[in-house]
Amino acid sequence: MQHDEYRKLAETEDRMWYFHALNRRIRHFLARRLPPGPASILDAGCGTGGLMKTLAVANGDWRLTGIDFMPQACALARSRTAMEVVEGSITALPFGDGVFDAVVSADVVCQVSEPGKALREFARCVRPGGVVLVNVPAYMWLWSYHDDTCETQHRYTRPELVGLFRLAGLEVEFASYANFSVLPLIAMRRKMFPPGNPTSDVKLYPAWIEGVFRFLAWLEFSWMRHELPVPCGSSVFVVGRKAAGPAGRAA
């Protein structure tokens, strides 16, 4: 992302509807798949630390580690959390094989030119029986000023992301689009009524808009939490598991 976007992200991600919905979704599906007790979790592309903060509050037994390619993001994440944050690339993770119980990655695989390599690295670093959760933006037809500012490389369909999981040797347990209810509004904003001086859409909107979007996101979550996929949306969300080997255990 462009440097100014990290500052905006740090200022808004704890309050904006989008991140509230995204983090809740990841927290829920992660909690359902990890066994009780301590667990080590890697946030691959942690940005300014908002997701790590959410997961740390959700379960005090979870040990969070973040990694991000940008020094500015790492510095902001360290200033906002007490977790370990490492500078590095998600396509060449500086960790050993099978050292994490879970790897999560929120809107970062879309920013690398070798997404398959990133998924293989996630699979390598997660233990046998461990889980991988990935969220990415959906549909190339939705490409806009937002993607240019965020330096997105690709927007995905659900089959595309599922394919990357399977090529990395991960069994897909749940695959869905997300932000179904607000997709028409996002499409109108980005394709028909773009701002005059566009940056990204990462910002706080008036309270009533945030409230409406939060309510719509809550309705969608009420459906998805039962592991029922939605047919379309502005994001793709996939949950996979690494096969348990002879010495592994399933979560």
C-alpha positions as CSV (number, residue, x, y, z in Angstrom):
1,M,0.0,0.0,0.0
2,Q,1.0,3.6,-0.4
3,H,2.6,5.1,2.8
4,D,-0.3,7.5,3.6
5,E,-2.6,4.5,3.6
6,Y,-0.9,2.9,6.6
7,R,-1.5,6.1,8.6
8,K,-5.2,6.0,7.6
9,L,-5.4,2.4,8.4
10,A,-4.0,2.8,11.9
11,E,-6.4,5.7,12.5
12,T,-9.6,3.9,11.3
13,E,-9.3,0.1,11.5
14,D,-10.4,-0.1,15.1
15,R,-13.7,1.7,14.3
16,M,-14.6,1.3,10.6
17,W,-17.5,-1.1,9.8
18,Y,-15.4,-3.1,7.2
19,F,-12.7,-4.1,9.6
20,H,-15.1,-4.7,12.4
21,A,-16.9,-7.3,10.2
22,L,-13.7,-8.8,8.8
23,N,-12.1,-9.3,12.2
24,R,-15.2,-10.7,13.7
25,R,-15.5,-13.2,10.8
26,I,-11.8,-14.3,11.2
27,R,-12.1,-14.5,15.0
28,H,-15.2,-16.7,14.8
29,F,-14.0,-19.2,12.3
30,L,-10.6,-19.4,14.0
31,A,-12.2,-20.1,17.4
32,R,-14.3,-22.9,15.9
33,R,-11.3,-24.7,14.5
34,L,-8.6,-24.3,17.2
35,P,-8.6,-26.6,20.2
36,P,-9.1,-25.1,23.7
37,G,-6.0,-23.8,25.4
38,P,-2.9,-22.0,24.0
39,A,-2.4,-21.6,20.3
40,S,0.2,-19.9,18.2
41,I,-1.2,-17.7,15.4
42,L,0.6,-15.9,12.6
43,D,-1.0,-12.8,11.1
44,A,0.6,-12.8,7.6
45,G,0.5,-9.2,6.4
46,C,-0.5,-7.7,9.8
47,G,-0.5,-4.1,8.6
48,T,-0.9,-1.8,11.5
49,G,-2.0,-4.5,14.0
50,G,-5.8,-4.2,14.1
51,L,-6.6,-7.9,13.6
52,M,-3.9,-9.0,16.1
53,K,-5.5,-6.7,18.7
54,T,-9.0,-8.2,18.0
55,L,-7.7,-11.8,18.3
56,A,-5.7,-11.0,21.5
57,V,-8.8,-9.7,23.2
58,A,-10.9,-12.7,21.9
59,N,-8.7,-15.3,23.6
60,G,-5.9,-14.6,26.1
61,D,-4.4,-18.0,25.4
62,W,-3.7,-17.2,21.8
63,R,-0.1,-16.2,21.1
64,L,0.0,-13.7,18.2
65,T,2.9,-13.0,15.8
66,G,2.7,-10.5,13.0
67,I,4.7,-10.1,9.8
68,D,4.6,-7.3,7.2
69,F,6.8,-6.3,4.3
70,M,6.6,-2.5,5.1
71,P,8.7,-1.0,7.9
72,Q,6.1,1.7,8.4
73,A,3.4,-0.9,9.0
74,C,5.6,-2.9,11.4
75,A,6.4,0.3,13.4
76,L,2.8,1.2,13.7
77,A,1.8,-2.4,14.7
78,R,4.5,-2.4,17.4
79,S,3.3,0.9,18.7
80,R,-0.4,-0.3,18.9
81,T,0.1,-3.9,20.2
82,A,2.4,-5.8,22.6
83,M,2.8,-8.7,20.1
84,E,5.9,-9.7,18.2
85,V,6.0,-8.1,14.8
86,V,8.6,-9.2,12.2
87,E,9.5,-7.4,9.0
88,G,9.4,-9.8,6.0
89,S,7.5,-11.1,3.0
90,I,4.5,-13.5,3.1
91,T,6.1,-15.3,0.1
92,A,9.2,-16.1,2.1
93,L,8.2,-16.5,5.7
94,P,11.2,-16.4,8.1
95,F,9.8,-19.2,10.3
96,G,10.3,-22.9,10.6
97,D,8.1,-25.7,9.3
98,G,4.9,-26.3,11.3
99,V,5.6,-23.7,14.0
100,F,2.0,-22.2,14.1
101,D,-1.3,-23.6,14.9
102,A,-3.0,-21.2,12.5
103,V,-2.1,-18.6,9.8
104,V,-4.5,-15.8,9.0
105,S,-4.1,-13.3,6.2
106,A,-6.5,-10.4,5.6
107,D,-6.4,-8.6,2.3
108,V,-2.7,-9.2,1.7
109,V,-2.5,-12.2,-0.7
110,C,-4.0,-9.9,-3.3
111,Q,-1.0,-7.6,-3.1
112,V,1.7,-10.1,-4.1
113,S,2.7,-11.2,-7.5
114,E,3.1,-14.9,-6.5
115,P,0.0,-15.7,-4.5
116,G,0.5,-19.4,-4.9
117,K,3.9,-19.1,-3.2
118,A,2.3,-17.3,-0.3
119,L,-0.3,-20.1,0.2
120,R,2.5,-22.7,0.1
121,E,4.4,-20.7,2.7
122,F,1.3,-20.6,4.9
123,A,0.9,-24.4,4.5
124,R,4.6,-25.0,5.3
125,C,4.5,-22.9,8.5
126,V,1.3,-24.3,9.9
127,R,1.4,-27.6,11.8
128,P,-0.2,-30.7,10.6
129,G,-3.9,-30.4,11.3
130,G,-3.5,-26.6,11.6
131,V,-5.7,-24.0,9.9
132,V,-5.3,-21.3,7.3
133,L,-7.8,-18.4,6.9
134,V,-7.5,-16.0,4.0
135,N,-9.6,-13.0,2.9
136,V,-9.1,-11.2,-0.4
137,P,-11.1,-8.6,-2.5
138,A,-13.5,-10.1,-5.0
139,Y,-14.0,-9.7,-8.8
140,M,-11.7,-8.0,-11.3
141,W,-14.7,-6.2,-12.7
142,L,-14.9,-4.3,-9.4
143,W,-11.3,-2.9,-9.9
144,S,-11.2,0.8,-9.1
145,Y,-9.2,3.7,-7.7
146,H,-9.3,1.8,-4.3
147,D,-7.2,-1.0,-5.8
148,D,-4.8,1.4,-7.4
149,T,-4.2,3.1,-4.1
150,C,-3.9,-0.1,-2.1
151,E,-1.5,-1.5,-4.8
152,T,-3.7,-4.6,-5.3
153,Q,-2.3,-7.1,-7.8
154,H,-5.5,-9.1,-8.4
155,R,-9.1,-9.4,-7.2
156,Y,-10.3,-13.0,-6.9
157,T,-13.3,-15.2,-7.5
158,R,-14.1,-17.9,-5.0
159,P,-13.0,-20.7,-7.3
160,E,-9.6,-18.9,-7.8
161,L,-8.8,-18.7,-4.1
162,V,-10.1,-22.3,-3.5
163,G,-7.7,-23.4,-6.3
164,L,-4.8,-21.7,-4.6
165,F,-5.6,-23.5,-1.3
166,R,-5.8,-26.9,-3.0
167,L,-2.5,-26.4,-5.0
168,A,-0.8,-25.6,-1.7
169,G,-2.1,-28.9,-0.3
170,L,-4.7,-27.4,2.0
171,E,-8.1,-29.0,2.4
172,V,-10.9,-26.4,2.0
173,E,-13.4,-26.5,4.8
174,F,-15.4,-23.3,4.0
175,A,-15.4,-20.9,1.1
176,S,-17.7,-17.9,0.7
177,Y,-18.0,-14.4,-0.6
178,A,-18.5,-11.7,2.0
179,N,-20.1,-8.3,2.1
180,F,-23.0,-9.5,0.1
181,S,-25.6,-6.8,1.2
182,V,-23.3,-3.9,0.5
183,L,-21.9,-5.1,-2.8
184,P,-24.3,-2.9,-4.9
185,L,-23.4,0.2,-2.9
186,I,-19.7,-0.5,-3.2
187,A,-20.0,-1.1,-6.9
188,M,-22.0,2.2,-7.4
189,R,-19.4,4.1,-5.4
190,R,-16.4,2.8,-7.2
191,K,-17.7,2.4,-10.8
192,M,-20.4,5.1,-11.1
193,F,-19.6,7.8,-8.5
194,P,-15.9,7.8,-7.8
195,P,-14.6,10.7,-5.6
196,G,-13.0,13.6,-7.3
197,N,-9.6,13.1,-5.6
198,P,-9.7,9.4,-5.0
199,T,-7.6,7.6,-2.4
200,S,-8.8,4.4,-0.9
201,D,-12.1,3.8,0.8
202,V,-10.4,3.1,4.1
203,K,-12.0,5.9,6.2
204,L,-14.7,6.5,8.7
205,Y,-18.1,7.4,7.2
206,P,-20.8,9.4,8.9
207,A,-22.2,7.6,12.0
208,W,-25.5,6.7,10.3
209,I,-23.7,5.1,7.3
210,E,-21.4,3.2,9.6
211,G,-24.4,2.0,11.6
212,V,-26.3,0.8,8.5
213,F,-23.3,-1.0,7.2
214,R,-22.6,-2.6,10.5
215,F,-26.1,-3.8,10.8
216,L,-26.0,-5.3,7.3
217,A,-22.7,-7.0,8.1
218,W,-24.2,-8.4,11.3
219,L,-27.1,-9.9,9.4
220,E,-24.6,-11.6,7.0
221,F,-22.5,-12.9,9.8
222,S,-25.6,-14.4,11.5
223,W,-25.9,-16.5,8.3
224,M,-22.2,-17.2,7.7
225,R,-21.5,-18.2,11.3
226,H,-23.5,-21.4,10.6
227,E,-21.0,-22.1,7.8
228,L,-23.5,-21.2,5.1
229,P,-21.8,-19.4,2.2
230,V,-23.2,-16.3,0.6
231,P,-23.4,-16.2,-3.3
232,C,-21.5,-13.0,-4.0
233,G,-19.8,-10.1,-2.3
234,S,-16.9,-7.6,-2.4
235,S,-14.6,-10.1,-0.6
236,V,-13.7,-13.8,-0.8
237,F,-13.1,-15.7,2.4
238,V,-11.7,-19.2,2.6
239,V,-10.8,-21.5,5.5
240,G,-8.5,-24.5,4.9
241,R,-6.7,-27.1,6.9
242,K,-3.4,-28.8,6.5
243,A,-3.7,-32.6,6.6
244,A,-2.6,-34.2,9.9
245,G,0.4,-36.5,9.3
246,P,1.3,-39.6,11.3
247,A,2.8,-37.4,14.1
248,G,0.1,-34.6,13.7
249,R,-3.3,-34.1,15.2
250,A,-6.4,-32.6,13.9
251,A,-7.7,-29.5,15.7
